[in-house]
């Protein structure tokens, strides 16, 4: 039975606010080979990026995440000032580009909308520092809430994935049992067919050494024996079930097992000397591919 499996696909949102701002965090998570974060923070709030990443890394191991913070001012609007040095520099660059024909003439509102041109006027340093620390703590607490929601959704999705994966493993196990039933008679049938072939060749060409033909026949019989591949498939099934029972971040290890599943199924098909056994092998490959597709969603 699977335990504590986590999908990489989830969404979470948490809201909060204080006397001056209302805010909301949104986190979207999809499949990823590692842990990749893309953050979108309002201008002037980049200081939250590092603690944000530390919190995510402490909770998640894999997934592509998009994390956004939206802020809306609800209290008294803070006064702003124009960074005239930066504005003059940007205006000069815009003028040069316009004269070179590389850009249209810049407008005042366009220049003022550029990052860093308008800056909030700092209030009392001591008061601002204390207020900022309280606000940052509240913001990060709400981020923790959003991350907890995300993890809960990933676990819920993981539980459903676990049921699907166990179903695919049962199908693979059934296919291995069917293949074993056919493979048990394949060596004897092949020996009989090759014995008849040797007799026909000896009748057609008496000069051929019978011992050499017997050696070649034995070699072909050995190459067509798929029981070793079936034993390995059975071992992979047990290994996959053990991983599912352990839970946690097992996606990478299960993905590797899927590659091994596929390798053995391919070898079974290539060695098969029986039409029905080949058909079973092809069906096994189809189920293994379904298993692999679902495993890609696991953390």
C-alpha positions as CSV (number, residue, x, y, z in Angstrom):
1,X,0.0,0.0,0.0
2,X,1.4,3.4,-1.0
3,X,2.2,5.9,1.8
4,X,2.8,9.7,1.7
5,X,3.3,10.0,-2.1
6,X,3.4,13.5,-3.4
7,X,2.4,14.7,-6.8
8,X,4.2,17.7,-8.3
9,X,1.1,19.3,-9.7
10,X,-0.8,21.6,-7.3
11,X,-2.0,25.1,-6.6
12,X,-2.3,27.2,-3.4
13,X,-3.3,30.7,-2.4
14,X,-3.1,32.5,0.9
15,X,-4.2,36.1,1.8
16,X,-3.3,38.5,4.6
17,X,-2.8,42.2,5.4
18,X,-2.0,44.8,7.9
19,X,-3.0,48.4,8.5
20,X,-1.4,49.5,5.2
21,X,-1.4,46.6,2.8
22,X,-3.5,43.7,1.7
23,X,-1.6,40.9,0.0
24,X,-2.0,37.4,-1.5
25,X,0.4,34.7,-2.3
26,X,-0.2,32.3,-5.3
27,X,1.9,29.2,-5.9
28,X,1.6,26.9,-8.9
29,X,3.6,23.7,-9.1
30,X,4.1,21.4,-12.1
31,X,6.4,18.5,-13.0
32,X,10.1,19.1,-13.0
33,X,13.3,17.1,-13.0
34,X,14.6,19.1,-10.0
35,X,13.4,22.0,-7.9
36,X,13.1,25.2,-10.0
37,X,11.5,28.4,-8.6
38,X,10.4,31.4,-10.5
39,X,9.4,34.3,-8.2
40,X,7.4,37.4,-9.0
41,X,7.6,40.0,-6.2
42,X,6.5,43.6,-6.3
43,X,9.1,46.3,-6.9
44,X,10.9,47.1,-3.6
45,X,10.2,43.7,-2.0
46,X,13.1,41.7,-3.3
47,X,14.3,41.2,0.2
48,X,11.7,38.5,0.6
49,X,13.2,36.4,-2.2
50,X,15.9,34.7,-0.2
51,X,13.7,33.7,2.8
52,X,11.1,32.6,0.3
53,X,13.5,30.2,-1.4
54,X,14.7,28.8,1.9
55,X,11.2,28.0,3.0
56,X,10.4,26.2,-0.3
57,X,13.7,24.2,-0.2
58,X,12.9,23.1,3.3
59,X,9.6,21.6,2.3
60,X,9.9,20.4,-1.4
61,X,12.4,18.5,-3.4
62,X,11.1,18.5,-6.9
63,X,8.8,20.5,-9.2
64,X,8.7,23.7,-11.3
65,X,7.1,26.4,-9.1
66,X,5.8,29.8,-9.9
67,X,5.4,31.9,-6.8
68,X,3.8,35.3,-6.9
69,X,3.0,38.0,-4.4
70,X,0.4,40.6,-5.0
71,X,0.2,43.8,-2.8
72,X,-2.5,46.4,-2.7
73,X,-2.2,49.5,-0.5
74,X,-5.2,50.0,1.7
75,X,-4.0,52.6,4.2
76,X,-2.5,56.0,3.8
77,X,-0.6,56.3,0.6
78,X,3.2,56.8,1.2
79,X,4.7,59.9,-0.5
80,X,6.9,59.3,-3.4
81,X,9.9,61.2,-4.9
82,X,11.4,61.2,-8.4
83,X,14.9,59.9,-8.9
84,X,15.9,62.7,-11.2
85,X,19.4,61.4,-11.8
86,X,18.0,58.1,-13.1
87,X,15.3,59.9,-15.0
88,X,17.8,62.1,-16.8
89,X,20.0,59.2,-17.7
90,X,17.1,57.2,-19.1
91,X,15.8,60.2,-21.0
92,X,19.3,60.7,-22.6
93,X,19.5,57.1,-23.6
94,X,15.9,57.3,-25.1
95,X,16.9,60.5,-27.0
96,X,20.0,58.8,-28.5
97,X,18.0,55.7,-29.6
98,X,15.4,57.9,-31.2
99,X,18.0,59.9,-33.1
100,X,19.5,56.6,-34.3
101,X,16.1,55.4,-35.5
102,X,16.2,52.5,-33.1
103,X,13.2,53.6,-31.0
104,X,10.3,56.0,-31.0
105,X,10.4,59.2,-28.9
106,X,10.0,58.4,-25.2
107,X,7.0,59.9,-23.4
108,X,7.2,61.3,-19.8
109,X,4.7,58.8,-18.5
110,X,6.6,56.0,-20.1
111,X,9.8,57.1,-18.4
112,X,8.1,57.6,-15.1
113,X,6.8,54.1,-15.2
114,X,10.2,52.5,-15.4
115,X,11.5,50.7,-12.4
116,X,13.4,52.9,-9.9
117,X,12.3,56.3,-11.3
118,X,9.6,56.7,-8.6
119,X,10.7,55.9,-5.1
120,X,8.8,55.9,-1.8
121,X,9.9,58.6,0.7
122,X,11.4,57.0,3.7
123,X,9.8,57.9,7.0
124,X,11.5,57.6,10.4
125,X,14.2,55.0,10.0
126,X,13.5,53.3,13.4
127,X,9.8,53.3,12.8
128,X,10.1,52.0,9.3
129,X,12.5,49.2,10.3
130,X,10.2,47.9,13.0
131,X,7.2,48.2,10.9
132,X,8.9,46.5,7.9
133,X,10.1,43.6,10.1
134,X,6.5,43.0,11.4
135,X,5.1,43.2,7.9
136,X,7.8,40.8,6.5
137,X,7.0,38.3,9.3
138,X,3.3,38.5,8.5
139,X,4.0,38.0,4.8
140,X,6.2,35.0,5.4
141,X,3.7,33.5,7.8
142,X,1.1,33.7,5.0
143,X,3.6,32.2,2.6
144,X,4.0,29.3,5.0
145,X,0.3,28.8,5.0
146,X,0.3,28.7,1.1
147,X,3.1,26.2,1.1
148,X,1.2,24.0,3.6
149,X,-1.9,24.1,1.3
150,X,0.3,23.2,-1.6
151,X,1.8,20.3,0.2
152,X,-1.6,19.0,1.3
153,X,-2.8,19.2,-2.4
154,X,0.3,17.4,-3.6
155,X,-0.3,14.6,-1.0
156,X,-3.9,14.3,-2.0
157,X,-2.9,14.0,-5.7
158,X,-0.1,11.6,-4.7
159,X,-2.6,9.3,-3.0
160,X,-4.6,9.0,-6.2
161,X,-1.4,8.5,-8.2
162,X,-0.5,5.7,-5.8
163,X,-3.7,3.8,-6.6
164,X,-3.1,4.2,-10.4
165,X,0.5,3.0,-10.1
166,X,-0.5,-0.1,-8.0
167,X,-3.1,-0.9,-10.7
168,X,-0.4,-0.7,-13.4
169,X,1.9,-2.9,-11.4
170,X,-0.9,-5.5,-11.1
171,X,-1.4,-5.4,-14.9
172,X,2.4,-5.9,-15.4
173,X,2.4,-8.8,-12.9
174,X,-0.5,-10.4,-14.8
175,X,1.4,-10.0,-18.0
176,X,4.5,-11.6,-16.5
177,X,2.5,-14.5,-15.3
178,X,1.0,-15.1,-18.8
179,X,4.5,-14.8,-20.4
180,X,5.9,-17.3,-17.9
181,X,3.2,-19.8,-18.8
182,X,4.2,-19.5,-22.5
183,X,8.0,-19.3,-21.8
184,X,7.9,-22.5,-19.8
185,X,7.2,-24.5,-22.9
186,X,9.2,-22.4,-25.4
187,X,12.6,-24.0,-24.9
188,X,11.2,-27.5,-25.5
189,X,9.2,-26.4,-28.5
190,X,12.3,-24.7,-29.9
191,X,14.5,-27.7,-29.3
192,X,12.0,-29.9,-31.2
193,X,11.8,-27.4,-34.1
194,X,15.6,-27.1,-34.3
195,X,16.0,-30.9,-34.0
196,X,13.8,-31.3,-37.0
197,X,15.7,-28.5,-38.8
198,X,19.1,-30.3,-38.1
199,X,17.7,-33.6,-39.5
200,X,16.5,-31.8,-42.7
201,X,19.9,-30.1,-43.1
202,X,21.7,-33.4,-42.6
203,X,19.6,-35.1,-45.2
204,X,20.2,-32.2,-47.6
205,X,23.9,-31.8,-46.9
206,X,25.4,-35.0,-45.3
207,X,28.8,-33.4,-45.2
208,X,27.8,-30.9,-42.5
209,X,29.1,-32.0,-39.0
210,X,26.2,-33.1,-36.9
211,X,28.1,-32.0,-33.7
212,X,28.5,-28.4,-35.1
213,X,24.8,-28.2,-36.0
214,X,23.9,-29.4,-32.5
215,X,26.1,-26.7,-31.0
216,X,24.5,-24.0,-33.1
217,X,21.0,-25.3,-32.1
218,X,21.9,-25.3,-28.4
219,X,23.2,-21.7,-28.8
220,X,19.9,-20.6,-30.4
221,X,17.9,-22.3,-27.7
222,X,19.8,-20.5,-25.0
223,X,19.3,-17.1,-26.7
224,X,15.6,-17.7,-27.0
225,X,15.1,-18.5,-23.3
226,X,13.3,-15.5,-21.7
227,X,13.0,-16.9,-18.2
228,X,15.8,-14.7,-17.0
229,X,14.0,-11.5,-18.2
230,X,10.8,-12.6,-16.6
231,X,12.6,-13.2,-13.3
232,X,14.0,-9.6,-13.5
233,X,10.6,-8.2,-14.3
234,X,9.2,-9.9,-11.2
235,X,12.0,-8.5,-9.1
236,X,11.3,-5.0,-10.5
237,X,7.6,-5.3,-9.5
238,X,8.6,-6.2,-6.0
239,X,11.1,-3.3,-5.9
240,X,8.4,-0.8,-7.2
241,X,5.9,-2.0,-4.5
242,X,8.6,-1.5,-1.8
243,X,9.2,2.1,-3.0
244,X,5.5,2.8,-3.0
245,X,5.2,1.5,0.6
246,X,8.0,3.7,1.7
247,X,6.5,6.9,0.2
248,X,8.3,10.2,0.2
249,X,10.2,11.6,-2.8
250,X,10.5,8.4,-4.7
251,X,9.8,9.7,-8.2
252,X,13.4,9.5,-9.5
253,X,13.9,6.0,-8.3
254,X,10.6,4.8,-9.8
255,X,11.5,6.5,-13.1
256,X,14.7,4.5,-13.2
257,X,12.8,1.3,-12.4
258,X,10.5,2.1,-15.4
259,X,13.5,2.2,-17.6
260,X,14.6,-1.3,-16.3
261,X,11.0,-2.6,-16.8
262,X,11.1,-1.4,-20.4
263,X,14.6,-2.9,-21.1
264,X,13.4,-6.3,-20.0
265,X,10.2,-6.1,-22.0
266,X,12.1,-5.1,-25.1
267,X,14.5,-8.1,-24.7
268,X,11.6,-10.4,-24.1
269,X,10.0,-9.3,-27.4
270,X,13.3,-9.6,-29.3
271,X,14.1,-13.1,-28.0
272,X,10.6,-14.5,-28.3
273,X,10.1,-17.3,-30.8
274,X,6.3,-17.5,-30.2
275,X,3.6,-15.2,-31.6
276,X,1.5,-15.3,-28.4
277,X,4.6,-14.5,-26.2
278,X,5.5,-11.6,-28.5
279,X,2.0,-10.2,-28.2
280,X,2.2,-10.5,-24.4
281,X,5.5,-8.7,-24.5
282,X,4.1,-5.9,-26.6
283,X,1.2,-5.5,-24.1
284,X,3.6,-5.4,-21.3
285,X,5.5,-2.5,-23.0
286,X,2.2,-0.6,-23.4
287,X,1.4,-1.0,-19.6
288,X,5.0,-0.1,-18.6
289,X,4.7,3.1,-20.7
290,X,1.4,4.0,-18.9
291,X,3.3,3.4,-15.6
292,X,6.2,5.6,-16.7
293,X,3.8,8.5,-17.7
294,X,2.2,8.5,-14.2
295,X,5.6,8.2,-12.4
296,X,6.6,11.5,-14.1
297,X,4.1,13.3,-11.9
298,X,5.6,12.0,-8.6
299,X,8.0,14.1,-6.5
